[in-house]
């Protein structure tokens, strides 16, 4: 039981520290790195759950959906450093529709699987 609280305490302190660093310093590469680590961890957890019983298989879909949602959120940040004129681009509308479809799909999956995700 003590191990659980210690890990939770370390996680909360790490989240606060990363939040303060992001607030005071505008390191976009740092934010992209955090997104990539989070996406990698979510995909790894989803992959590991697919190797277990069929009960955990439904939880794996939620992890993968959240990882895809994070990727859709992160897409715009690296694109702002390209030399492309995004204000006059027609591509931005398609990118917006892609992001909205990913967000809505993720919300539907989480809504349907949330009870099983939390209880399991």
Secondary structure, DSSP 8 states (H G I E B T S, - for coil): -HHHHHHHHHHHHHHHHHHHHHHHS--HHHHHHHHHHHHHHHHHHHHHHHTS-HHHHHHHHHHHHHHHHHHHHHHHHHHTTSSS-STT-SHHHHHHHHHHHHHHHHHHHHHHHHHHHHH-
